[in-house]
Amino acid sequence: MADAYDAGSAAPPGPQEEPQGALPVVVPSPAAPIPPASPSPEPRTGVAALSLRYQIGAALALAVVAIAVCVHVGMVFLHVAPPNTVTKQHGKAIDDWIYPEFEQNWKLFAPNPLQQNIAVQVRAKVGTADGGTRTTGWYDLSAQDGRAIDGNLLPSHTQQNELRRAWDFFVATHDAGNRPVGLRGALSETYLRHIVQLRLDRANAAGEGGVVERVQVRSRTTNVRPPTWSDEQVSDKPAYRMLPWWWVPQDGTDAADAAEGGSR
């Protein structure tokens, strides 16, 4: 006891005593919860950043531009489209809008939709077995192709295009007087003659003991009737283009080979 008392300040501190010279321990108090900051509004951009008056003005300007663009696209479409009821009634207004700034030198449809039906027909002068001659009636070759295609899910290329393309080839290489206008004119005549000769042979146009000596081709063009809602008036009378008589070579081997090769 005396030793402990004599130690005085050197004695170890008690459990409830703090060491001399030690800094006081500060216990932090529980932090109060910080309220979440309110999100700041995002800045407005574009038209929304404008005042109401300017927003109305911008909306009107956009509407005017949209209407102008629609009108311009419609005018250009009518200008390049094939002739129709609208262009015939308002052609001057369309031209005033297009020319000269927006002139178009191309067509929307190439070629234009067919407005005519063209039938290729042929007849023949036949030398009979008794030494005489006779002239057959007209064979409508286009109608024959049409009947072969009608209801056929897989029509042949020959039925669809051979005769039509041969006639287009002839028209493109001849003038209105059926005179050739280029080096391919004679070729188109031979090609067309070979085709009609084959068709006449299939139809047995010469008959028993007869020989086809000459052939004549013509086209029969009729206008397609306009729709019921149109006031357009077209002639319903057919127009004919008559070609001269062509002599048929008696050796038909080259004719068959040339026609079949042309159809390919």
C-alpha atoms as an extended CHARMM CRD file, in Angstrom:
* protein
*
       264  EXT
         1         1  MET       CA              0.0000000000        0.0000000000        0.0000000000  PROA      1               0.0000000000
         2         2  ALA       CA              2.7730000000        2.3940000000        0.9550000000  PROA      2               0.0000000000
         3         3  ASP       CA              4.6490000000        1.6670000000       -2.2860000000  PROA      3               0.0000000000
         4         4  ALA       CA              1.6040000000        2.3050000000       -4.3250000000  PROA      4               0.0000000000
         5         5  TYR       CA              0.8480000000        5.4890000000       -2.4650000000  PROA      5               0.0000000000
         6         6  ASP       CA              4.4320000000        6.7070000000       -2.6770000000  PROA      6               0.0000000000
         7         7  ALA       CA              4.4820000000        6.2020000000       -6.4170000000  PROA      7               0.0000000000
         8         8  GLY       CA              2.1350000000        9.0920000000       -6.6920000000  PROA      8               0.0000000000
         9         9  SER       CA              1.7960000000       10.1500000000      -10.2110000000  PROA      9               0.0000000000
        10        10  ALA       CA              3.7900000000        7.1560000000      -11.4790000000  PROA      10              0.0000000000
        11        11  ALA       CA              1.0900000000        4.7930000000      -10.4450000000  PROA      11              0.0000000000
        12        12  PRO       CA             -0.8870000000        3.3260000000      -13.3280000000  PROA      12              0.0000000000
        13        13  PRO       CA             -4.1810000000        4.9640000000      -13.8900000000  PROA      13              0.0000000000
        14        14  GLY       CA             -7.2990000000        3.3180000000      -12.7440000000  PROA      14              0.0000000000
        15        15  PRO       CA             -9.8900000000        2.0380000000      -14.9930000000  PROA      15              0.0000000000
        16        16  GLN       CA            -11.9350000000        5.2400000000      -14.6610000000  PROA      16              0.0000000000
        17        17  GLU       CA             -9.0490000000        7.6210000000      -14.9010000000  PROA      17              0.0000000000
        18        18  GLU       CA             -7.5570000000        9.1920000000      -18.0250000000  PROA      18              0.0000000000
        19        19  PRO       CA             -3.8100000000        9.3590000000      -18.4430000000  PROA      19              0.0000000000
        20        20  GLN       CA             -2.3900000000       12.7400000000      -17.7320000000  PROA      20              0.0000000000
        21        21  GLY       CA             -1.4350000000       14.7620000000      -20.7840000000  PROA      21              0.0000000000
        22        22  ALA       CA             -3.6010000000       12.6860000000      -23.2020000000  PROA      22              0.0000000000
        23        23  LEU       CA             -5.8750000000       14.5000000000      -25.6260000000  PROA      23              0.0000000000
        24        24  PRO       CA             -9.5230000000       14.1330000000      -24.9550000000  PROA      24              0.0000000000
        25        25  VAL       CA            -11.2660000000       11.7150000000      -27.3130000000  PROA      25              0.0000000000
        26        26  VAL       CA            -14.0620000000       13.3530000000      -29.1840000000  PROA      26              0.0000000000
        27        27  VAL       CA            -16.7640000000       10.9620000000      -30.2820000000  PROA      27              0.0000000000
        28        28  PRO       CA            -18.5200000000       12.3060000000      -33.3490000000  PROA      28              0.0000000000
        29        29  SER       CA            -22.2240000000       12.5270000000      -33.1260000000  PROA      29              0.0000000000
        30        30  PRO       CA            -24.2360000000       10.6180000000      -35.7580000000  PROA      30              0.0000000000
        31        31  ALA       CA            -24.4180000000       12.7050000000      -38.9300000000  PROA      31              0.0000000000
        32        32  ALA       CA            -27.8450000000       13.9490000000      -39.8040000000  PROA      32              0.0000000000
        33        33  PRO       CA            -29.1730000000       12.5970000000      -43.1950000000  PROA      33              0.0000000000
        34        34  ILE       CA            -28.5750000000       15.0440000000      -46.0470000000  PROA      34              0.0000000000
        35        35  PRO       CA            -31.6990000000       15.5780000000      -48.1290000000  PROA      35              0.0000000000
        36        36  PRO       CA            -31.1770000000       14.6750000000      -51.8360000000  PROA      36              0.0000000000
        37        37  ALA       CA            -30.6580000000       17.6290000000      -54.0630000000  PROA      37              0.0000000000
        38        38  SER       CA            -33.5360000000       18.3500000000      -56.3990000000  PROA      38              0.0000000000
        39        39  PRO       CA            -32.5800000000       17.6290000000      -60.0460000000  PROA      39              0.0000000000
        40        40  SER       CA            -31.9380000000       20.7410000000      -62.0450000000  PROA      40              0.0000000000
        41        41  PRO       CA            -34.2010000000       21.1120000000      -65.1220000000  PROA      41              0.0000000000
        42        42  GLU       CA            -32.5060000000       20.3260000000      -68.4260000000  PROA      42              0.0000000000
        43        43  PRO       CA            -32.0570000000       23.3200000000      -70.6720000000  PROA      43              0.0000000000
        44        44  ARG       CA            -34.5720000000       23.4840000000      -73.5340000000  PROA      44              0.0000000000
        45        45  THR       CA            -33.2520000000       23.3370000000      -77.0670000000  PROA      45              0.0000000000
        46        46  GLY       CA            -34.6120000000       23.8500000000      -80.5480000000  PROA      46              0.0000000000
        47        47  VAL       CA            -38.0740000000       25.2500000000      -81.0300000000  PROA      47              0.0000000000
        48        48  ALA       CA            -38.9340000000       24.4970000000      -77.4180000000  PROA      48              0.0000000000
        49        49  ALA       CA            -36.4000000000       27.0960000000      -76.2980000000  PROA      49              0.0000000000
        50        50  LEU       CA            -38.3410000000       29.8170000000      -78.0750000000  PROA      50              0.0000000000
        51        51  SER       CA            -41.1030000000       31.7910000000      -76.5760000000  PROA      51              0.0000000000
        52        52  LEU       CA            -44.6840000000       30.8970000000      -77.4190000000  PROA      52              0.0000000000
        53        53  ARG       CA            -44.9450000000       33.6220000000      -80.0310000000  PROA      53              0.0000000000
        54        54  TYR       CA            -41.8640000000       32.4310000000      -81.8870000000  PROA      54              0.0000000000
        55        55  GLN       CA            -42.9530000000       28.7960000000      -81.5770000000  PROA      55              0.0000000000
        56        56  ILE       CA            -46.1830000000       29.6360000000      -83.3940000000  PROA      56              0.0000000000
        57        57  GLY       CA            -44.2140000000       31.4600000000      -86.0830000000  PROA      57              0.0000000000
        58        58  ALA       CA            -41.8320000000       28.5270000000      -86.5480000000  PROA      58              0.0000000000
        59        59  ALA       CA            -44.7510000000       26.0630000000      -86.8050000000  PROA      59              0.0000000000
        60        60  LEU       CA            -46.4130000000       28.1910000000      -89.4930000000  PROA      60              0.0000000000
        61        61  ALA       CA            -43.1530000000       28.4520000000      -91.4340000000  PROA      61              0.0000000000
        62        62  LEU       CA            -42.6670000000       24.6640000000      -91.3590000000  PROA      62              0.0000000000
        63        63  ALA       CA            -46.2470000000       24.1320000000      -92.5330000000  PROA      63              0.0000000000
        64        64  VAL       CA            -45.7300000000       26.5030000000      -95.4730000000  PROA      64              0.0000000000
        65        65  VAL       CA            -42.5020000000       24.7360000000      -96.4730000000  PROA      65              0.0000000000
        66        66  ALA       CA            -44.1750000000       21.2960000000      -96.2580000000  PROA      66              0.0000000000
        67        67  ILE       CA            -47.0760000000       22.4340000000      -98.4540000000  PROA      67              0.0000000000
        68        68  ALA       CA            -44.6960000000       23.9520000000     -101.0090000000  PROA      68              0.0000000000
        69        69  VAL       CA            -42.6620000000       20.7510000000     -101.1750000000  PROA      69              0.0000000000
        70        70  CYS       CA            -45.8000000000       18.6270000000     -101.6730000000  PROA      70              0.0000000000
        71        71  VAL       CA            -47.0680000000       20.9230000000     -104.4240000000  PROA      71              0.0000000000
        72        72  HSD       CA            -43.6890000000       20.8960000000     -106.1790000000  PROA      72              0.0000000000
        73        73  VAL       CA            -43.3900000000       17.0960000000     -106.0560000000  PROA      73              0.0000000000
        74        74  GLY       CA            -46.9300000000       16.7660000000     -107.3960000000  PROA      74              0.0000000000
        75        75  MET       CA            -46.2580000000       19.1990000000     -110.2570000000  PROA      75              0.0000000000
        76        76  VAL       CA            -43.0540000000       17.3910000000     -111.2620000000  PROA      76              0.0000000000
        77        77  PHE       CA            -44.8630000000       14.0330000000     -111.1580000000  PROA      77              0.0000000000
        78        78  LEU       CA            -47.6460000000       15.3000000000     -113.4200000000  PROA      78              0.0000000000
        79        79  HSD       CA            -45.0940000000       16.8860000000     -115.7540000000  PROA      79              0.0000000000
        80        80  VAL       CA            -43.1500000000       13.6580000000     -116.3420000000  PROA      80              0.0000000000
        81        81  ALA       CA            -46.1690000000       11.3240000000     -116.2280000000  PROA      81              0.0000000000
        82        82  PRO       CA            -47.8780000000       10.1830000000     -119.4510000000  PROA      82              0.0000000000
        83        83  PRO       CA            -50.7750000000       12.3470000000     -120.6830000000  PROA      83              0.0000000000
        84        84  ASN       CA            -53.8310000000       11.9120000000     -118.4980000000  PROA      84              0.0000000000
        85        85  THR       CA            -57.0250000000       13.6920000000     -117.5550000000  PROA      85              0.0000000000
        86        86  VAL       CA            -55.3770000000       15.9950000000     -115.0010000000  PROA      86              0.0000000000
        87        87  THR       CA            -52.5750000000       17.1200000000     -117.3190000000  PROA      87              0.0000000000
        88        88  LYS       CA            -55.0420000000       17.7950000000     -120.1110000000  PROA      88              0.0000000000
        89        89  GLN       CA            -57.2250000000       19.9890000000     -117.9040000000  PROA      89              0.0000000000
        90        90  HSD       CA            -54.4410000000       21.7760000000     -115.9980000000  PROA      90              0.0000000000
        91        91  GLY       CA            -51.5390000000       21.5280000000     -118.4440000000  PROA      91              0.0000000000
        92        92  LYS       CA            -50.9380000000       25.2840000000     -118.5710000000  PROA      92              0.0000000000
        93        93  ALA       CA            -50.7110000000       25.6020000000     -114.7800000000  PROA      93              0.0000000000
        94        94  ILE       CA            -48.2620000000       22.6800000000     -114.6640000000  PROA      94              0.0000000000
        95        95  ASP       CA            -46.1060000000       24.2040000000     -117.3980000000  PROA      95              0.0000000000
        96        96  ASP       CA            -46.1110000000       27.6100000000     -115.6860000000  PROA      96              0.0000000000
        97        97  TRP       CA            -44.8190000000       25.9530000000     -112.5080000000  PROA      97              0.0000000000
        98        98  ILE       CA            -42.1630000000       23.8050000000     -114.1980000000  PROA      98              0.0000000000
        99        99  TYR       CA            -40.7040000000       26.0720000000     -116.8700000000  PROA      99              0.0000000000
       100       100  PRO       CA            -38.0250000000       27.2540000000     -117.0300000000  PROA      100             0.0000000000
       101       101  GLU       CA            -36.4290000000       26.5720000000     -113.6380000000  PROA      101             0.0000000000
       102       102  PHE       CA            -37.6040000000       22.9850000000     -113.1010000000  PROA      102             0.0000000000
       103       103  GLU       CA            -37.6870000000       21.6270000000     -116.6390000000  PROA      103             0.0000000000
       104       104  GLN       CA            -37.3180000000       17.8380000000     -116.8640000000  PROA      104             0.0000000000
       105       105  ASN       CA            -36.0100000000       16.1180000000     -119.9800000000  PROA      105             0.0000000000
       106       106  TRP       CA            -36.7830000000       12.5790000000     -118.8740000000  PROA      106             0.0000000000
       107       107  LYS       CA            -39.9580000000       10.5490000000     -118.5680000000  PROA      107             0.0000000000
       108       108  LEU       CA            -41.2190000000        8.6910000000     -115.5530000000  PROA      108             0.0000000000
       109       109  PHE       CA            -42.3850000000        5.7150000000     -117.6200000000  PROA      109             0.0000000000
       110       110  ALA       CA            -40.1570000000        4.3940000000     -120.3790000000  PROA      110             0.0000000000
       111       111  PRO       CA            -41.8460000000        3.3840000000     -122.5190000000  PROA      111             0.0000000000
       112       112  ASN       CA            -45.2380000000        4.9100000000     -121.8400000000  PROA      112             0.0000000000
       113       113  PRO       CA            -47.9820000000        2.4750000000     -120.8640000000  PROA      113             0.0000000000
       114       114  LEU       CA            -49.5710000000        0.9260000000     -123.9190000000  PROA      114             0.0000000000
       115       115  GLN       CA            -52.6370000000        2.8370000000     -125.0530000000  PROA      115             0.0000000000
       116       116  GLN       CA            -53.1260000000        0.8490000000     -128.2470000000  PROA      116             0.0000000000
       117       117  ASN       CA            -53.6120000000       -2.7690000000     -129.1790000000  PROA      117             0.0000000000
       118       118  ILE       CA            -51.4850000000       -3.8300000000     -132.1440000000  PROA      118             0.0000000000
       119       119  ALA       CA            -52.2650000000       -7.0990000000     -133.8940000000  PROA      119             0.0000000000
       120       120  VAL       CA            -49.9720000000       -8.5610000000     -136.5690000000  PROA      120             0.0000000000
       121       121  GLN       CA            -51.8170000000      -10.3800000000     -139.3280000000  PROA      121             0.0000000000
       122       122  VAL       CA            -50.6910000000      -12.2270000000     -142.4660000000  PROA      122             0.0000000000
       123       123  ARG       CA            -52.1810000000      -13.6890000000     -145.6150000000  PROA      123             0.0000000000
       124       124  ALA       CA            -50.6340000000      -15.6810000000     -148.4420000000  PROA      124             0.0000000000
       125       125  LYS       CA            -50.8330000000      -16.2800000000     -152.1640000000  PROA      125             0.0000000000
       126       126  VAL       CA            -50.8190000000      -20.0070000000     -152.6660000000  PROA      126             0.0000000000
       127       127  GLY       CA            -49.9540000000      -21.9090000000     -155.8080000000  PROA      127             0.0000000000
       128       128  THR       CA            -52.4290000000      -24.7660000000     -156.0930000000  PROA      128             0.0000000000
       129       129  ALA       CA            -51.7380000000      -28.2410000000     -157.4180000000  PROA      129             0.0000000000
       130       130  ASP       CA            -53.6610000000      -27.5670000000     -160.6470000000  PROA      130             0.0000000000
       131       131  GLY       CA            -51.4180000000      -24.6140000000     -161.5320000000  PROA      131             0.0000000000
       132       132  GLY       CA            -53.7210000000      -21.8670000000     -160.2760000000  PROA      132             0.0000000000
       133       133  THR       CA            -53.3280000000      -19.4050000000     -157.4160000000  PROA      133             0.0000000000
       134       134  ARG       CA            -55.5250000000      -18.3950000000     -154.5590000000  PROA      134             0.0000000000
       135       135  THR       CA            -55.2900000000      -15.8600000000     -151.7440000000  PROA      135             0.0000000000
       136       136  THR       CA            -55.9610000000      -16.9560000000     -148.1980000000  PROA      136             0.0000000000
       137       137  GLY       CA            -57.7970000000      -14.9640000000     -145.6040000000  PROA      137             0.0000000000
       138       138  TRP       CA            -56.0450000000      -12.9930000000     -142.8970000000  PROA      138             0.0000000000
       139       139  TYR       CA            -54.4920000000      -15.0150000000     -140.0830000000  PROA      139             0.0000000000
       140       140  ASP       CA            -54.4070000000      -13.0180000000     -136.8380000000  PROA      140             0.0000000000
       141       141  LEU       CA            -51.0830000000      -14.1930000000     -135.4170000000  PROA      141             0.0000000000
       142       142  SER       CA            -51.2830000000      -11.9310000000     -132.3540000000  PROA      142             0.0000000000
       143       143  ALA       CA            -54.6660000000      -13.3820000000     -131.4410000000  PROA      143             0.0000000000
       144       144  GLN       CA            -53.1980000000      -16.8780000000     -131.7150000000  PROA      144             0.0000000000
       145       145  ASP       CA            -50.4110000000      -15.9410000000     -129.2790000000  PROA      145             0.0000000000
       146       146  GLY       CA            -52.9450000000      -14.3490000000     -126.9590000000  PROA      146             0.0000000000
       147       147  ARG       CA            -55.0470000000      -17.5040000000     -126.8320000000  PROA      147             0.0000000000
       148       148  ALA       CA            -51.9210000000      -19.5710000000     -126.1440000000  PROA      148             0.0000000000
       149       149  ILE       CA            -50.9330000000      -17.2970000000     -123.2440000000  PROA      149             0.0000000000
       150       150  ASP       CA            -54.3860000000      -16.8510000000     -121.7370000000  PROA      150             0.0000000000
       151       151  GLY       CA            -54.7210000000      -19.1310000000     -118.7260000000  PROA      151             0.0000000000
       152       152  ASN       CA            -51.1720000000      -20.4530000000     -119.1300000000  PROA      152             0.0000000000
       153       153  LEU       CA            -49.2080000000      -20.1320000000     -115.8920000000  PROA      153             0.0000000000
       154       154  LEU       CA            -45.8740000000      -20.6190000000     -117.6690000000  PROA      154             0.0000000000
       155       155  PRO       CA            -46.1580000000      -19.2280000000     -121.2070000000  PROA      155             0.0000000000
       156       156  SER       CA            -43.1280000000      -19.6360000000     -123.4310000000  PROA      156             0.0000000000
       157       157  HSD       CA            -40.8360000000      -16.7960000000     -124.4100000000  PROA      157             0.0000000000
       158       158  THR       CA            -41.7270000000      -17.3930000000     -128.0510000000  PROA      158             0.0000000000
       159       159  GLN       CA            -45.4530000000      -16.9970000000     -127.4430000000  PROA      159             0.0000000000
       160       160  GLN       CA            -44.9280000000      -13.7840000000     -125.4960000000  PROA      160             0.0000000000
       161       161  ASN       CA            -42.2150000000      -11.9500000000     -127.3960000000  PROA      161             0.0000000000
       162       162  GLU       CA            -41.2270000000      -13.4400000000     -130.7630000000  PROA      162             0.0000000000
       163       163  LEU       CA            -43.8890000000      -11.8560000000     -132.9560000000  PROA      163             0.0000000000
       164       164  ARG       CA            -44.1320000000       -8.6330000000     -130.9720000000  PROA      164             0.0000000000
       165       165  ARG       CA            -40.4020000000       -7.9860000000     -131.0280000000  PROA      165             0.0000000000
       166       166  ALA       CA            -40.1470000000       -8.8600000000     -134.7090000000  PROA      166             0.0000000000
       167       167  TRP       CA            -42.7880000000       -6.2620000000     -135.5320000000  PROA      167             0.0000000000
       168       168  ASP       CA            -41.1430000000       -3.6410000000     -133.2960000000  PROA      168             0.0000000000
       169       169  PHE       CA            -37.8450000000       -4.4030000000     -135.0290000000  PROA      169             0.0000000000
       170       170  PHE       CA            -39.4380000000       -3.8410000000     -138.4390000000  PROA      170             0.0000000000
       171       171  VAL       CA            -41.1430000000       -0.5820000000     -137.4510000000  PROA      171             0.0000000000
       172       172  ALA       CA            -37.9210000000        0.7830000000     -135.9240000000  PROA      172             0.0000000000
       173       173  THR       CA            -35.9460000000        0.1680000000     -139.1270000000  PROA      173             0.0000000000
       174       174  HSD       CA            -38.5160000000        1.4010000000     -141.6800000000  PROA      174             0.0000000000
       175       175  ASP       CA            -40.1680000000        4.7180000000     -142.4200000000  PROA      175             0.0000000000
       176       176  ALA       CA            -43.8810000000        5.3540000000     -142.8790000000  PROA      176             0.0000000000
       177       177  GLY       CA            -43.6340000000        4.1780000000     -146.4920000000  PROA      177             0.0000000000
       178       178  ASN       CA            -42.2150000000        0.8210000000     -145.3600000000  PROA      178             0.0000000000
       179       179  ARG       CA            -38.8020000000        1.6770000000     -146.8180000000  PROA      179             0.0000000000
       180       180  PRO       CA            -35.7230000000        0.5670000000     -144.8370000000  PROA      180             0.0000000000
       181       181  VAL       CA            -33.8370000000        3.4130000000     -143.2010000000  PROA      181             0.0000000000
       182       182  GLY       CA            -30.6640000000        1.5580000000     -142.2570000000  PROA      182             0.0000000000
       183       183  LEU       CA            -28.5360000000       -1.4770000000     -142.7900000000  PROA      183             0.0000000000
       184       184  ARG       CA            -30.7720000000       -3.5210000000     -140.5030000000  PROA      184             0.0000000000
       185       185  GLY       CA            -33.8750000000       -2.8910000000     -142.5560000000  PROA      185             0.0000000000
       186       186  ALA       CA            -33.3820000000       -5.8830000000     -144.8570000000  PROA      186             0.0000000000
       187       187  LEU       CA            -32.5710000000       -8.0610000000     -141.8500000000  PROA      187             0.0000000000
       188       188  SER       CA            -35.8180000000       -7.0940000000     -140.1010000000  PROA      188             0.0000000000
       189       189  GLU       CA            -37.8150000000       -7.9140000000     -143.2510000000  PROA      189             0.0000000000
       190       190  THR       CA            -36.2250000000      -11.3480000000     -143.5240000000  PROA      190             0.0000000000
       191       191  TYR       CA            -36.7580000000      -12.0640000000     -139.8490000000  PROA      191             0.0000000000
       192       192  LEU       CA            -40.4380000000      -11.1010000000     -139.9640000000  PROA      192             0.0000000000
       193       193  ARG       CA            -41.0060000000      -13.0460000000     -143.1950000000  PROA      193             0.0000000000
       194       194  HSD       CA            -39.4600000000      -16.1730000000     -141.6940000000  PROA      194             0.0000000000
       195       195  ILE       CA            -41.7260000000      -15.9880000000     -138.6570000000  PROA      195             0.0000000000
       196       196  VAL       CA            -44.9630000000      -15.5750000000     -140.6260000000  PROA      196             0.0000000000
       197       197  GLN       CA            -43.9010000000      -18.3350000000     -143.0160000000  PROA      197             0.0000000000
       198       198  LEU       CA            -43.4830000000      -20.7420000000     -140.1090000000  PROA      198             0.0000000000
       199       199  ARG       CA            -46.8840000000      -19.7510000000     -138.7240000000  PROA      199             0.0000000000
       200       200  LEU       CA            -48.5460000000      -20.3610000000     -142.1030000000  PROA      200             0.0000000000
       201       201  ASP       CA            -46.8870000000      -23.7540000000     -142.3870000000  PROA      201             0.0000000000
       202       202  ARG       CA            -48.1810000000      -24.7300000000     -138.9500000000  PROA      202             0.0000000000
       203       203  ALA       CA            -51.6850000000      -23.6580000000     -139.9520000000  PROA      203             0.0000000000
       204       204  ASN       CA            -51.3830000000      -25.6030000000     -143.2470000000  PROA      204             0.0000000000
       205       205  ALA       CA            -52.3740000000      -22.4900000000     -145.1550000000  PROA      205             0.0000000000
       206       206  ALA       CA            -51.1770000000      -23.9270000000     -148.4690000000  PROA      206             0.0000000000
       207       207  GLY       CA            -53.4770000000      -26.9250000000     -148.2330000000  PROA      207             0.0000000000
       208       208  GLU       CA            -53.0420000000      -30.2740000000     -149.9520000000  PROA      208             0.0000000000
       209       209  GLY       CA            -50.5070000000      -29.9670000000     -152.7730000000  PROA      209             0.0000000000
       210       210  GLY       CA            -50.2790000000      -26.1900000000     -152.5050000000  PROA      210             0.0000000000
       211       211  VAL       CA            -47.1950000000      -23.9950000000     -152.0780000000  PROA      211             0.0000000000
       212       212  VAL       CA            -47.0030000000      -20.5970000000     -150.3870000000  PROA      212             0.0000000000
       213       213  GLU       CA            -45.5040000000      -18.2810000000     -152.9920000000  PROA      213             0.0000000000
       214       214  ARG       CA            -45.9080000000      -14.8390000000     -151.4540000000  PROA      214             0.0000000000
       215       215  VAL       CA            -46.9370000000      -13.4170000000     -148.0910000000  PROA      215             0.0000000000
       216       216  GLN       CA            -48.2870000000      -10.0520000000     -147.0310000000  PROA      216             0.0000000000
       217       217  VAL       CA            -48.1810000000       -8.6900000000     -143.4800000000  PROA      217             0.0000000000
       218       218  ARG       CA            -50.2500000000       -5.9380000000     -141.9640000000  PROA      218             0.0000000000
       219       219  SER       CA            -50.8160000000       -4.4610000000     -138.5190000000  PROA      219             0.0000000000
       220       220  ARG       CA            -54.2140000000       -3.6380000000     -137.0710000000  PROA      220             0.0000000000
       221       221  THR       CA            -54.0710000000       -0.8850000000     -134.4200000000  PROA      221             0.0000000000
       222       222  THR       CA            -57.0160000000       -0.0610000000     -132.1750000000  PROA      222             0.0000000000
       223       223  ASN       CA            -57.1010000000        2.4410000000     -129.3250000000  PROA      223             0.0000000000
       224       224  VAL       CA            -57.6430000000        1.2520000000     -125.7830000000  PROA      224             0.0000000000
       225       225  ARG       CA            -60.8830000000        2.6510000000     -124.4610000000  PROA      225             0.0000000000
       226       226  PRO       CA            -60.4270000000        5.3180000000     -121.7790000000  PROA      226             0.0000000000
       227       227  PRO       CA            -61.8210000000        4.6590000000     -118.2910000000  PROA      227             0.0000000000
       228       228  THR       CA            -65.4490000000        5.4400000000     -117.6020000000  PROA      228             0.0000000000
       229       229  TRP       CA            -64.5960000000        8.4310000000     -115.4020000000  PROA      229             0.0000000000
       230       230  SER       CA            -62.5980000000       10.1240000000     -118.1990000000  PROA      230             0.0000000000
       231       231  ASP       CA            -64.1480000000       12.4630000000     -120.7470000000  PROA      231             0.0000000000
       232       232  GLU       CA            -61.4430000000       11.6280000000     -123.2910000000  PROA      232             0.0000000000
       233       233  GLN       CA            -62.7550000000       10.7210000000     -126.7230000000  PROA      233             0.0000000000
       234       234  VAL       CA            -60.7970000000        8.2990000000     -128.9140000000  PROA      234             0.0000000000
       235       235  SER       CA            -61.6250000000        6.7040000000     -132.2230000000  PROA      235             0.0000000000
       236       236  ASP       CA            -62.7760000000        3.1030000000     -132.1160000000  PROA      236             0.0000000000
       237       237  LYS       CA            -61.9620000000        2.5020000000     -135.7730000000  PROA      237             0.0000000000
       238       238  PRO       CA            -58.8970000000        0.3310000000     -136.4170000000  PROA      238             0.0000000000
       239       239  ALA       CA            -55.9360000000        1.6870000000     -138.3660000000  PROA      239             0.0000000000
       240       240  TYR       CA            -54.0560000000       -0.6020000000     -140.7270000000  PROA      240             0.0000000000
       241       241  ARG       CA            -50.4540000000       -0.5750000000     -141.8830000000  PROA      241             0.0000000000
       242       242  MET       CA            -50.1450000000       -2.7120000000     -144.9940000000  PROA      242             0.0000000000
       243       243  LEU       CA            -46.7820000000       -4.0740000000     -146.0860000000  PROA      243             0.0000000000
       244       244  PRO       CA            -46.0070000000       -5.0880000000     -149.6860000000  PROA      244             0.0000000000
       245       245  TRP       CA            -46.1110000000       -8.6530000000     -150.9120000000  PROA      245             0.0000000000
       246       246  TRP       CA            -42.9170000000      -10.6120000000     -150.2160000000  PROA      246             0.0000000000
       247       247  TRP       CA            -41.7610000000      -13.5670000000     -152.2640000000  PROA      247             0.0000000000
       248       248  VAL       CA            -41.1260000000      -16.6980000000     -150.2160000000  PROA      248             0.0000000000
       249       249  PRO       CA            -38.0600000000      -18.8070000000     -151.0780000000  PROA      249             0.0000000000
       250       250  GLN       CA            -39.0600000000      -22.3470000000     -151.9460000000  PROA      250             0.0000000000
       251       251  ASP       CA            -36.2710000000      -23.7620000000     -149.7710000000  PROA      251             0.0000000000
       252       252  GLY       CA            -37.6740000000      -23.2940000000     -146.2750000000  PROA      252             0.0000000000
       253       253  THR       CA            -34.7340000000      -24.7130000000     -144.3420000000  PROA      253             0.0000000000
       254       254  ASP       CA            -33.0120000000      -21.3720000000     -143.8440000000  PROA      254             0.0000000000
       255       255  ALA       CA            -36.3400000000      -19.7940000000     -142.8770000000  PROA      255             0.0000000000
       256       256  ALA       CA            -36.9270000000      -22.2220000000     -140.0270000000  PROA      256             0.0000000000
       257       257  ASP       CA            -33.3690000000      -21.9470000000     -138.7180000000  PROA      257             0.0000000000
       258       258  ALA       CA            -33.3590000000      -18.1350000000     -138.8080000000  PROA      258             0.0000000000
       259       259  ALA       CA            -36.7470000000      -17.7700000000     -137.1140000000  PROA      259             0.0000000000
       260       260  GLU       CA            -35.9160000000      -20.2000000000     -134.3400000000  PROA      260             0.0000000000
       261       261  GLY       CA            -32.5580000000      -18.5290000000     -133.7670000000  PROA      261             0.0000000000
       262       262  GLY       CA            -34.1800000000      -15.1050000000     -133.6550000000  PROA      262             0.0000000000
       263       263  SER       CA            -36.6760000000      -16.2090000000     -131.0300000000  PROA      263             0.0000000000
       264       264  ARG       CA            -33.7830000000      -17.1460000000     -128.7480000000  PROA      264             0.0000000000
